[in-house]
Amino acid sequence: MQNQQLSPIVTASTLSLVTASTPPGPPPAQYLHPSTANTDPAMHLPMYSKEAATIAKIYTDDQKYDRVNNSFDFKLTIFYNICKRASLPPKGYITALPTMLKGLA
């Protein structure tokens, strides 16, 4: 059995050749955020960022769930009420859910 050294496939010189020959451009679609990579208007999913920002402004620290002497069901009821006041539909609840949590909750 011979003692063979394996040479790396990509060296500094071959890497510079590959990067020099590859033109810069936009990243492939699989690396883009779904809202920016989506080109089909029928498949556009709203992000509800305006409503989530409104919810963050409405919330006080006392209304947030922090796992200490709090009833999660009570804090969830507050969350639903605030989402309704901010006109956030149920599909957007997942966007605003972290707003109701405080600390390590």
Biopython code that builds the backbone (N, CA, C, O; Angstrom):
import numpy as np
from Bio.PDB.StructureBuilder import StructureBuilder

atoms = [
    (1, "MET", "N", (0.841, -1.173, 0.000)),
    (1, "MET", "CA", (0.000, 0.000, 0.000)),
    (1, "MET", "C", (0.890, 1.241, 0.000)),
    (1, "MET", "O", (1.796, 1.365, 0.824)),
    (2, "GLN", "N", (0.631, 2.135, -0.907)),
    (2, "GLN", "CA", (1.439, 3.330, -1.012)),
    (2, "GLN", "C", (0.917, 4.409, -0.084)),
    (2, "GLN", "O", (-0.275, 4.482, 0.213)),
    (3, "ASN", "N", (1.837, 5.240, 0.361)),
    (3, "ASN", "CA", (1.475, 6.359, 1.207)),
    (3, "ASN", "C", (1.171, 7.541, 0.293)),
    (3, "ASN", "O", (2.093, 8.166, -0.232)),
    (4, "GLN", "N", (-0.106, 7.856, 0.095)),
    (4, "GLN", "CA", (-0.493, 8.917, -0.817)),
    (4, "GLN", "C", (-0.974, 10.133, -0.038)),
    (4, "GLN", "O", (-1.658, 10.019, 0.979)),
    (5, "GLN", "N", (-0.601, 11.277, -0.540)),
    (5, "GLN", "CA", (-1.128, 12.510, 0.028)),
    (5, "GLN", "C", (-2.251, 12.985, -0.871)),
    (5, "GLN", "O", (-2.111, 13.044, -2.092)),
    (6, "LEU", "N", (-3.350, 13.317, -0.255)),
    (6, "LEU", "CA", (-4.474, 13.836, -1.017)),
    (6, "LEU", "C", (-4.322, 15.340, -1.143)),
    (6, "LEU", "O", (-4.106, 16.046, -0.158)),
    (7, "SER", "N", (-4.437, 15.808, -2.358)),
    (7, "SER", "CA", (-4.353, 17.254, -2.550)),
    (7, "SER", "C", (-5.763, 17.826, -2.517)),
    (7, "SER", "O", (-6.706, 17.195, -2.996)),
    (8, "PRO", "N", (-5.905, 19.013, -1.956)),
    (8, "PRO", "CA", (-7.251, 19.606, -1.902)),
    (8, "PRO", "C", (-7.746, 19.932, -3.303)),
    (8, "PRO", "O", (-6.970, 20.276, -4.194)),
    (9, "ILE", "N", (-9.051, 19.816, -3.471)),
    (9, "ILE", "CA", (-9.669, 20.110, -4.762)),
    (9, "ILE", "C", (-9.647, 21.601, -5.018)),
    (9, "ILE", "O", (-9.374, 22.039, -6.136)),
    (10, "VAL", "N", (-9.931, 22.384, -3.991)),
    (10, "VAL", "CA", (-9.956, 23.833, -4.142)),
    (10, "VAL", "C", (-8.729, 24.394, -3.438)),
    (10, "VAL", "O", (-8.556, 24.233, -2.230)),
    (11, "THR", "N", (-7.897, 25.044, -4.205)),
    (11, "THR", "CA", (-6.736, 25.718, -3.645)),
    (11, "THR", "C", (-6.953, 27.213, -3.777)),
    (11, "THR", "O", (-7.941, 27.657, -4.361)),
    (12, "ALA", "N", (-6.036, 27.979, -3.237)),
    (12, "ALA", "CA", (-6.166, 29.436, -3.317)),
    (12, "ALA", "C", (-6.155, 29.905, -4.768)),
    (12, "ALA", "O", (-6.886, 30.827, -5.130)),
    (13, "SER", "N", (-5.325, 29.270, -5.601)),
    (13, "SER", "CA", (-5.260, 29.699, -7.005)),
    (13, "SER", "C", (-6.516, 29.301, -7.774)),
    (13, "SER", "O", (-6.997, 30.072, -8.604)),
    (14, "THR", "N", (-7.053, 28.113, -7.511)),
    (14, "THR", "CA", (-8.272, 27.713, -8.225)),
    (14, "THR", "C", (-9.480, 28.472, -7.699)),
    (14, "THR", "O", (-10.419, 28.740, -8.448)),
    (15, "LEU", "N", (-9.465, 28.819, -6.421)),
    (15, "LEU", "CA", (-10.573, 29.593, -5.863)),
    (15, "LEU", "C", (-10.632, 30.979, -6.486)),
    (15, "LEU", "O", (-11.716, 31.478, -6.789)),
    (16, "SER", "N", (-9.473, 31.606, -6.681)),
    (16, "SER", "CA", (-9.476, 32.927, -7.297)),
    (16, "SER", "C", (-9.930, 32.845, -8.747)),
    (16, "SER", "O", (-10.559, 33.779, -9.246)),
    (17, "LEU", "N", (-9.625, 31.746, -9.436)),
    (17, "LEU", "CA", (-10.096, 31.577, -10.812)),
    (17, "LEU", "C", (-11.610, 31.423, -10.854)),
    (17, "LEU", "O", (-12.278, 31.996, -11.715)),
    (18, "VAL", "N", (-12.142, 30.648, -9.922)),
    (18, "VAL", "CA", (-13.587, 30.418, -9.896)),
    (18, "VAL", "C", (-14.325, 31.704, -9.545)),
    (18, "VAL", "O", (-15.313, 32.042, -10.197)),
    (19, "THR", "N", (-13.866, 32.424, -8.531)),
    (19, "THR", "CA", (-14.568, 33.641, -8.138)),
    (19, "THR", "C", (-14.381, 34.747, -9.155)),
    (19, "THR", "O", (-15.263, 35.590, -9.314)),
    (20, "ALA", "N", (-13.233, 34.765, -9.857)),
    (20, "ALA", "CA", (-13.006, 35.801, -10.858)),
    (20, "ALA", "C", (-13.873, 35.570, -12.083)),
    (20, "ALA", "O", (-14.294, 36.528, -12.732)),
    (21, "SER", "N", (-14.146, 34.306, -12.409)),
    (21, "SER", "CA", (-14.932, 34.019, -13.600)),
    (21, "SER", "C", (-16.436, 34.040, -13.333)),
    (21, "SER", "O", (-17.226, 34.045, -14.277)),
    (22, "THR", "N", (-16.840, 34.052, -12.075)),
    (22, "THR", "CA", (-18.255, 34.082, -11.742)),
    (22, "THR", "C", (-18.698, 35.534, -11.582)),
    (22, "THR", "O", (-18.224, 36.227, -10.682)),
    (23, "PRO", "N", (-19.596, 35.999, -12.442)),
    (23, "PRO", "CA", (-20.012, 37.400, -12.347)),
    (23, "PRO", "C", (-20.875, 37.631, -11.108)),
    (23, "PRO", "O", (-21.658, 36.762, -10.727)),
    (24, "PRO", "N", (-20.735, 38.795, -10.481)),
    (24, "PRO", "CA", (-21.597, 39.077, -9.336)),
    (24, "PRO", "C", (-23.024, 39.294, -9.814)),
    (24, "PRO", "O", (-23.257, 39.802, -10.911)),
    (25, "GLY", "N", (-23.933, 38.918, -9.009)),
    (25, "GLY", "CA", (-25.342, 39.087, -9.367)),
    (25, "GLY", "C", (-26.209, 38.794, -8.173)),
    (25, "GLY", "O", (-25.706, 38.572, -7.072)),
    (26, "PRO", "N", (-27.498, 38.790, -8.381)),
    (26, "PRO", "CA", (-28.393, 38.505, -7.261)),
    (26, "PRO", "C", (-28.232, 37.059, -6.816)),
    (26, "PRO", "O", (-27.907, 36.195, -7.630)),
    (27, "PRO", "N", (-28.457, 36.786, -5.533)),
    (27, "PRO", "CA", (-28.336, 35.414, -5.048)),
    (27, "PRO", "C", (-29.428, 34.539, -5.648)),
    (27, "PRO", "O", (-30.483, 35.037, -6.041)),
    (28, "PRO", "N", (-29.177, 33.244, -5.717)),
    (28, "PRO", "CA", (-30.209, 32.331, -6.232)),
    (28, "PRO", "C", (-31.476, 32.414, -5.389)),
    (28, "PRO", "O", (-31.424, 32.792, -4.218)),
    (29, "ALA", "N", (-32.596, 32.067, -5.975)),
    (29, "ALA", "CA", (-33.908, 32.219, -5.327)),
    (29, "ALA", "C", (-34.005, 31.442, -4.017)),
    (29, "ALA", "O", (-34.716, 31.866, -3.106)),
    (30, "GLN", "N", (-33.300, 30.305, -3.902)),
    (30, "GLN", "CA", (-33.426, 29.515, -2.682)),
    (30, "GLN", "C", (-32.793, 30.200, -1.469)),
    (30, "GLN", "O", (-33.045, 29.792, -0.336)),
    (31, "TYR", "N", (-31.972, 31.239, -1.689)),
    (31, "TYR", "CA", (-31.344, 31.947, -0.577)),
    (31, "TYR", "C", (-32.070, 33.246, -0.215)),
    (31, "TYR", "O", (-31.673, 33.923, 0.734)),
    (32, "LEU", "N", (-33.083, 33.592, -0.924)),
    (32, "LEU", "CA", (-33.803, 34.834, -0.660)),
    (32, "LEU", "C", (-34.933, 34.607, 0.325)),
    (32, "LEU", "O", (-35.444, 33.494, 0.447)),
    (33, "HIS", "N", (-35.322, 35.658, 1.026)),
    (33, "HIS", "CA", (-36.479, 35.610, 1.916)),
    (33, "HIS", "C", (-37.712, 35.318, 1.064)),
    (33, "HIS", "O", (-37.823, 35.839, -0.045)),
    (34, "PRO", "N", (-38.640, 34.496, 1.558)),
    (34, "PRO", "CA", (-39.810, 34.139, 0.742)),
    (34, "PRO", "C", (-40.572, 35.335, 0.180)),
    (34, "PRO", "O", (-41.110, 35.251, -0.923)),
    (35, "SER", "N", (-40.629, 36.440, 0.909)),
    (35, "SER", "CA", (-41.397, 37.573, 0.395)),
    (35, "SER", "C", (-40.682, 38.255, -0.761)),
    (35, "SER", "O", (-41.338, 38.881, -1.593)),
    (36, "THR", "N", (-39.343, 38.154, -0.842)),
    (36, "THR", "CA", (-38.616, 38.783, -1.939)),
    (36, "THR", "C", (-38.386, 37.821, -3.093)),
    (36, "THR", "O", (-38.222, 38.261, -4.231)),
    (37, "ALA", "N", (-38.370, 36.517, -2.829)),
    (37, "ALA", "CA", (-38.121, 35.533, -3.886)),
    (37, "ALA", "C", (-39.392, 35.200, -4.656)),
    (37, "ALA", "O", (-39.322, 34.660, -5.760)),
    (38, "ASN", "N", (-40.534, 35.512, -4.094)),
    (38, "ASN", "CA", (-41.799, 35.148, -4.708)),
    (38, "ASN", "C", (-42.100, 36.091, -5.877)),
    (38, "ASN", "O", (-42.206, 37.304, -5.697)),
    (39, "THR", "N", (-42.234, 35.527, -7.057)),
    (39, "THR", "CA", (-42.542, 36.334, -8.229)),
    (39, "THR", "C", (-43.981, 36.152, -8.687)),
    (39, "THR", "O", (-44.452, 36.901, -9.543)),
    (40, "ASP", "N", (-44.681, 35.182, -8.138)),
    (40, "ASP", "CA", (-46.066, 34.924, -8.519)),
    (40, "ASP", "C", (-46.987, 35.689, -7.575)),
    (40, "ASP", "O", (-47.030, 35.376, -6.385)),
    (41, "PRO", "N", (-47.739, 36.702, -8.078)),
    (41, "PRO", "CA", (-48.599, 37.486, -7.185)),
    (41, "PRO", "C", (-49.687, 36.653, -6.518)),
    (41, "PRO", "O", (-50.161, 37.022, -5.444)),
    (42, "ALA", "N", (-50.094, 35.548, -7.121)),
    (42, "ALA", "CA", (-51.128, 34.708, -6.528)),
    (42, "ALA", "C", (-50.613, 33.992, -5.287)),
    (42, "ALA", "O", (-51.409, 33.593, -4.436)),
    (43, "MET", "N", (-49.304, 33.820, -5.167)),
    (43, "MET", "CA", (-48.730, 33.104, -4.039)),
    (43, "MET", "C", (-48.159, 34.041, -2.983)),
    (43, "MET", "O", (-47.520, 33.570, -2.042)),
    (44, "HIS", "N", (-48.363, 35.344, -3.104)),
    (44, "HIS", "CA", (-47.822, 36.301, -2.145)),
    (44, "HIS", "C", (-48.506, 36.140, -0.792)),
    (44, "HIS", "O", (-49.734, 36.151, -0.701)),
    (45, "LEU", "N", (-47.696, 35.989, 0.261)),
    (45, "LEU", "CA", (-48.225, 35.872, 1.608)),
    (45, "LEU", "C", (-47.963, 37.174, 2.353)),
    (45, "LEU", "O", (-46.820, 37.627, 2.417)),
    (46, "PRO", "N", (-48.997, 37.780, 2.914)),
    (46, "PRO", "CA", (-48.780, 39.043, 3.635)),
    (46, "PRO", "C", (-47.964, 38.807, 4.902)),
    (46, "PRO", "O", (-48.068, 37.757, 5.538)),
    (47, "MET", "N", (-47.151, 39.801, 5.259)),
    (47, "MET", "CA", (-46.285, 39.681, 6.424)),
    (47, "MET", "C", (-46.898, 40.326, 7.667)),
    (47, "MET", "O", (-46.442, 40.048, 8.776)),
    (48, "TYR", "N", (-47.905, 41.171, 7.521)),
    (48, "TYR", "CA", (-48.601, 41.817, 8.630)),
    (48, "TYR", "C", (-47.657, 42.629, 9.511)),
    (48, "TYR", "O", (-47.847, 42.686, 10.726)),
    (49, "SER", "N", (-46.657, 43.248, 8.927)),
    (49, "SER", "CA", (-45.679, 43.989, 9.719)),
    (49, "SER", "C", (-46.285, 45.253, 10.338)),
    (49, "SER", "O", (-45.913, 45.637, 11.447)),
    (50, "LYS", "N", (-47.210, 45.898, 9.631)),
    (50, "LYS", "CA", (-47.835, 47.103, 10.180)),
    (50, "LYS", "C", (-48.651, 46.768, 11.427)),
    (50, "LYS", "O", (-48.555, 47.459, 12.441)),
    (51, "GLU", "N", (-49.444, 45.719, 11.349)),
    (51, "GLU", "CA", (-50.266, 45.315, 12.480)),
    (51, "GLU", "C", (-49.397, 44.843, 13.647)),
    (51, "GLU", "O", (-49.699, 45.133, 14.804)),
    (52, "ALA", "N", (-48.308, 44.108, 13.340)),
    (52, "ALA", "CA", (-47.404, 43.641, 14.397)),
    (52, "ALA", "C", (-46.746, 44.815, 15.112)),
    (52, "ALA", "O", (-46.551, 44.771, 16.327)),
    (53, "ALA", "N", (-46.404, 45.858, 14.370)),
    (53, "ALA", "CA", (-45.819, 47.051, 14.981)),
    (53, "ALA", "C", (-46.836, 47.753, 15.879)),
    (53, "ALA", "O", (-46.484, 48.257, 16.945)),
    (54, "THR", "N", (-48.084, 47.783, 15.451)),
    (54, "THR", "CA", (-49.143, 48.384, 16.266)),
    (54, "THR", "C", (-49.319, 47.604, 17.561)),
    (54, "THR", "O", (-49.486, 48.191, 18.631)),
    (55, "ILE", "N", (-49.282, 46.289, 17.460)),
    (55, "ILE", "CA", (-49.424, 45.433, 18.641)),
    (55, "ILE", "C", (-48.275, 45.681, 19.618)),
    (55, "ILE", "O", (-48.495, 45.754, 20.827)),
    (56, "ALA", "N", (-47.068, 45.809, 19.108)),
    (56, "ALA", "CA", (-45.905, 46.069, 19.966)),
    (56, "ALA", "C", (-46.046, 47.403, 20.695)),
    (56, "ALA", "O", (-45.587, 47.545, 21.829)),
    (57, "LYS", "N", (-46.675, 48.374, 20.052)),
    (57, "LYS", "CA", (-46.870, 49.678, 20.695)),
    (57, "LYS", "C", (-47.952, 49.622, 21.775)),
    (57, "LYS", "O", (-47.865, 50.327, 22.780)),
    (58, "ILE", "N", (-48.959, 48.793, 21.569)),
    (58, "ILE", "CA", (-50.074, 48.695, 22.509)),
    (58, "ILE", "C", (-49.669, 47.950, 23.785)),
    (58, "ILE", "O", (-50.101, 48.322, 24.876)),
    (59, "TYR", "N", (-48.851, 46.911, 23.661)),
    (59, "TYR", "CA", (-48.500, 46.044, 24.790)),
    (59, "TYR", "C", (-47.746, 46.795, 25.871)),
    (59, "TYR", "O", (-46.886, 47.627, 25.580)),
    (60, "THR", "N", (-48.076, 46.493, 27.134)),
    (60, "THR", "CA", (-47.295, 46.966, 28.277)),
    (60, "THR", "C", (-46.612, 45.741, 28.902)),
    (60, "THR", "O", (-47.005, 44.607, 28.629)),
    (61, "ASP", "N", (-45.608, 45.964, 29.724)),
    (61, "ASP", "CA", (-44.906, 44.839, 30.359)),
    (61, "ASP", "C", (-45.825, 44.017, 31.255)),
    (61, "ASP", "O", (-45.645, 42.805, 31.377)),
    (62, "ASP", "N", (-46.792, 44.649, 31.871)),
    (62, "ASP", "CA", (-47.723, 43.929, 32.744)),
    (62, "ASP", "C", (-48.621, 42.970, 31.968)),
    (62, "ASP", "O", (-49.111, 41.989, 32.529)),
    (63, "GLN", "N", (-48.836, 43.243, 30.697)),
    (63, "GLN", "CA", (-49.705, 42.402, 29.880)),
    (63, "GLN", "C", (-48.975, 41.213, 29.284)),
    (63, "GLN", "O", (-49.617, 40.311, 28.745)),
    (64, "LYS", "N", (-47.657, 41.186, 29.364)),
    (64, "LYS", "CA", (-46.864, 40.119, 28.742)),
    (64, "LYS", "C", (-46.734, 38.912, 29.670)),
    (64, "LYS", "O", (-46.777, 39.045, 30.893)),
    (65, "TYR", "N", (-46.575, 37.737, 29.070)),
    (65, "TYR", "CA", (-46.411, 36.482, 29.812)),
    (65, "TYR", "C", (-44.935, 36.272, 30.120)),
    (65, "TYR", "O", (-44.089, 36.363, 29.231)),
    (66, "ASP", "N", (-44.622, 35.982, 31.418)),
    (66, "ASP", "CA", (-43.223, 35.797, 31.792)),
    (66, "ASP", "C", (-42.955, 34.505, 32.563)),
    (66, "ASP", "O", (-41.870, 34.362, 33.126)),
    (67, "ARG", "N", (-43.877, 33.578, 32.612)),
    (67, "ARG", "CA", (-43.750, 32.274, 33.274)),
    (67, "ARG", "C", (-43.715, 32.343, 34.791)),
    (67, "ARG", "O", (-43.611, 31.299, 35.434)),
    (68, "VAL", "N", (-43.796, 33.516, 35.389)),
    (68, "VAL", "CA", (-43.727, 33.644, 36.837)),
    (68, "VAL", "C", (-45.090, 34.113, 37.343)),
    (68, "VAL", "O", (-45.485, 35.254, 37.102)),
    (69, "ASN", "N", (-45.790, 33.255, 38.029)),
    (69, "ASN", "CA", (-47.089, 33.582, 38.628)),
    (69, "ASN", "C", (-48.099, 34.128, 37.615)),
    (69, "ASN", "O", (-48.977, 34.906, 37.988)),
    (70, "ASN", "N", (-47.995, 33.747, 36.382)),
    (70, "ASN", "CA", (-48.944, 34.216, 35.371)),
    (70, "ASN", "C", (-49.724, 33.040, 34.814)),
    (70, "ASN", "O", (-49.208, 31.929, 34.694)),
    (71, "SER", "N", (-50.957, 33.301, 34.483)),
    (71, "SER", "CA", (-51.770, 32.314, 33.793)),
    (71, "SER", "C", (-51.591, 32.523, 32.290)),
    (71, "SER", "O", (-51.903, 33.589, 31.760)),
    (72, "PHE", "N", (-51.086, 31.493, 31.612)),
    (72, "PHE", "CA", (-50.891, 31.611, 30.173)),
    (72, "PHE", "C", (-52.219, 31.860, 29.461)),
    (72, "PHE", "O", (-52.275, 32.643, 28.513)),
    (73, "ASP", "N", (-53.281, 31.204, 29.908)),
    (73, "ASP", "CA", (-54.585, 31.390, 29.268)),
    (73, "ASP", "C", (-55.061, 32.840, 29.381)),
    (73, "ASP", "O", (-55.630, 33.382, 28.434)),
    (74, "PHE", "N", (-54.832, 33.459, 30.523)),
    (74, "PHE", "CA", (-55.225, 34.851, 30.714)),
    (74, "PHE", "C", (-54.416, 35.763, 29.790)),
    (74, "PHE", "O", (-54.975, 36.661, 29.160)),
    (75, "LYS", "N", (-53.100, 35.535, 29.706)),
    (75, "LYS", "CA", (-52.239, 36.362, 28.853)),
    (75, "LYS", "C", (-52.549, 36.130, 27.375)),
    (75, "LYS", "O", (-52.411, 37.044, 26.563)),
    (76, "LEU", "N", (-52.966, 34.910, 27.023)),
    (76, "LEU", "CA", (-53.353, 34.625, 25.644)),
    (76, "LEU", "C", (-54.643, 35.349, 25.285)),
    (76, "LEU", "O", (-54.806, 35.804, 24.153)),
    (77, "THR", "N", (-55.556, 35.458, 26.239)),
    (77, "THR", "CA", (-56.782, 36.221, 26.016)),
    (77, "THR", "C", (-56.462, 37.688, 25.772)),
    (77, "THR", "O", (-57.063, 38.318, 24.901)),
    (78, "ILE", "N", (-55.525, 38.235, 26.532)),
    (78, "ILE", "CA", (-55.083, 39.616, 26.311)),
    (78, "ILE", "C", (-54.485, 39.752, 24.910)),
    (78, "ILE", "O", (-54.751, 40.729, 24.210)),
    (79, "PHE", "N", (-53.672, 38.766, 24.504)),
    (79, "PHE", "CA", (-53.063, 38.774, 23.173)),
    (79, "PHE", "C", (-54.129, 38.812, 22.079)),
    (79, "PHE", "O", (-54.038, 39.616, 21.151)),
    (80, "TYR", "N", (-55.129, 37.952, 22.184)),
    (80, "TYR", "CA", (-56.203, 37.929, 21.182)),
    (80, "TYR", "C", (-56.939, 39.272, 21.127)),
    (80, "TYR", "O", (-57.272, 39.757, 20.045)),
    (81, "ASN", "N", (-57.190, 39.865, 22.290)),
    (81, "ASN", "CA", (-57.881, 41.147, 22.353)),
    (81, "ASN", "C", (-57.057, 42.243, 21.664)),
    (81, "ASN", "O", (-57.594, 43.031, 20.885)),
    (82, "ILE", "N", (-55.769, 42.285, 21.952)),
    (82, "ILE", "CA", (-54.908, 43.297, 21.334)),
    (82, "ILE", "C", (-54.805, 43.076, 19.828)),
    (82, "ILE", "O", (-54.811, 44.039, 19.061)),
    (83, "CYS", "N", (-54.712, 41.821, 19.396)),
    (83, "CYS", "CA", (-54.659, 41.540, 17.950)),
    (83, "CYS", "C", (-55.930, 42.002, 17.255)),
    (83, "CYS", "O", (-55.880, 42.533, 16.145)),
    (84, "LYS", "N", (-57.062, 41.800, 17.907)),
    (84, "LYS", "CA", (-58.337, 42.243, 17.332)),
    (84, "LYS", "C", (-58.371, 43.765, 17.219)),
    (84, "LYS", "O", (-58.827, 44.304, 16.211)),
    (85, "ARG", "N", (-57.883, 44.465, 18.266)),
    (85, "ARG", "CA", (-57.864, 45.931, 18.244)),
    (85, "ARG", "C", (-56.905, 46.466, 17.176)),
    (85, "ARG", "O", (-57.120, 47.552, 16.637)),
    (86, "ALA", "N", (-55.856, 45.710, 16.871)),
    (86, "ALA", "CA", (-54.882, 46.139, 15.862)),
    (86, "ALA", "C", (-55.263, 45.662, 14.461)),
    (86, "ALA", "O", (-54.507, 45.881, 13.514)),
    (87, "SER", "N", (-56.404, 45.022, 14.313)),
    (87, "SER", "CA", (-56.904, 44.500, 13.022)),
    (87, "SER", "C", (-55.997, 43.436, 12.429)),
    (87, "SER", "O", (-55.851, 43.352, 11.210)),
    (88, "LEU", "N", (-55.393, 42.628, 13.275)),
    (88, "LEU", "CA", (-54.553, 41.524, 12.802)),
    (88, "LEU", "C", (-55.424, 40.287, 12.647)),
    (88, "LEU", "O", (-56.014, 39.834, 13.628)),
    (89, "PRO", "N", (-55.524, 39.726, 11.443)),
    (89, "PRO", "CA", (-56.332, 38.520, 11.259)),
    (89, "PRO", "C", (-55.635, 37.309, 11.883)),
    (89, "PRO", "O", (-54.423, 37.339, 12.096)),
    (90, "PRO", "N", (-56.383, 36.250, 12.174)),
    (90, "PRO", "CA", (-55.789, 35.057, 12.792)),
    (90, "PRO", "C", (-54.596, 34.480, 12.032)),
    (90, "PRO", "O", (-53.711, 33.886, 12.648)),
    (91, "LYS", "N", (-54.554, 34.639, 10.719)),
    (91, "LYS", "CA", (-53.408, 34.148, 9.947)),
    (91, "LYS", "C", (-52.107, 34.844, 10.346)),
    (91, "LYS", "O", (-51.025, 34.285, 10.166)),
    (92, "GLY", "N", (-52.202, 36.036, 10.875)),
    (92, "GLY", "CA", (-51.017, 36.802, 11.238)),
    (92, "GLY", "C", (-50.620, 36.686, 12.699)),
    (92, "GLY", "O", (-49.663, 37.334, 13.125)),
    (93, "TYR", "N", (-51.326, 35.883, 13.476)),
    (93, "TYR", "CA", (-51.016, 35.760, 14.902)),
    (93, "TYR", "C", (-49.581, 35.285, 15.132)),
    (93, "TYR", "O", (-48.930, 35.731, 16.077)),
    (94, "ILE", "N", (-49.092, 34.404, 14.297)),
    (94, "ILE", "CA", (-47.742, 33.875, 14.482)),
    (94, "ILE", "C", (-46.688, 34.977, 14.347)),
    (94, "ILE", "O", (-45.610, 34.881, 14.933)),
    (95, "THR", "N", (-46.996, 36.008, 13.583)),
    (95, "THR", "CA", (-46.068, 37.126, 13.420)),
    (95, "THR", "C", (-45.945, 37.926, 14.706)),
    (95, "THR", "O", (-44.856, 38.390, 15.043)),
    (96, "ALA", "N", (-47.039, 38.093, 15.424)),
    (96, "ALA", "CA", (-47.062, 38.935, 16.608)),
    (96, "ALA", "C", (-46.910, 38.156, 17.919)),
    (96, "ALA", "O", (-46.759, 38.771, 18.975)),
    (97, "LEU", "N", (-46.944, 36.847, 17.879)),
    (97, "LEU", "CA", (-46.891, 36.050, 19.106)),
    (97, "LEU", "C", (-45.680, 36.361, 19.991)),
    (97, "LEU", "O", (-45.856, 36.452, 21.206)),
    (98, "PRO", "N", (-44.478, 36.527, 19.469)),
    (98, "PRO", "CA", (-43.342, 36.839, 20.354)),
    (98, "PRO", "C", (-43.511, 38.133, 21.145)),
    (98, "PRO", "O", (-42.854, 38.318, 22.170)),
    (99, "THR", "N", (-44.369, 39.017, 20.691)),
    (99, "THR", "CA", (-44.601, 40.284, 21.392)),
    (99, "THR", "C", (-45.216, 40.045, 22.759)),
    (99, "THR", "O", (-44.980, 40.828, 23.679)),
    (100, "MET", "N", (-45.996, 38.990, 22.919)),
    (100, "MET", "CA", (-46.667, 38.738, 24.196)),
    (100, "MET", "C", (-45.756, 38.087, 25.230)),
    (100, "MET", "O", (-46.157, 37.921, 26.382)),
    (101, "LEU", "N", (-44.540, 37.717, 24.840)),
    (101, "LEU", "CA", (-43.629, 37.044, 25.747)),
    (101, "LEU", "C", (-42.658, 38.034, 26.367)),
    (101, "LEU", "O", (-42.232, 38.991, 25.720)),
    (102, "LYS", "N", (-42.314, 37.795, 27.621)),
    (102, "LYS", "CA", (-41.416, 38.690, 28.346)),
    (102, "LYS", "C", (-40.273, 37.862, 28.927)),
    (102, "LYS", "O", (-40.508, 36.799, 29.502)),
    (103, "GLY", "N", (-39.064, 38.332, 28.783)),
    (103, "GLY", "CA", (-37.920, 37.637, 29.360)),
    (103, "GLY", "C", (-37.665, 36.297, 28.691)),
    (103, "GLY", "O", (-37.659, 36.200, 27.464)),
    (104, "LEU", "N", (-37.454, 35.264, 29.498)),
    (104, "LEU", "CA", (-37.168, 33.924, 28.985)),
    (104, "LEU", "C", (-38.413, 33.090, 28.762)),
    (104, "LEU", "O", (-38.314, 31.882, 28.543)),
    (105, "ALA", "N", (-39.568, 33.700, 28.812)),
    (105, "ALA", "CA", (-40.819, 32.959, 28.625)),
    (105, "ALA", "C", (-40.809, 32.337, 27.268)),
    (105, "ALA", "O", (-41.767, 31.661, 26.892)),
]
sb = StructureBuilder()
sb.init_structure("model")
sb.init_model(0)
sb.init_chain("A")
sb.init_seg("    ")
for serial, (resi, resn, name, xyz) in enumerate(atoms, 1):
    if name == "N":
        sb.init_residue(resn, " ", resi, " ")
    sb.init_atom(name, np.array(xyz, "f"), 0.0, 1.0, " ", f" {name:<3s}", serial, name[0])
structure = sb.get_structure()
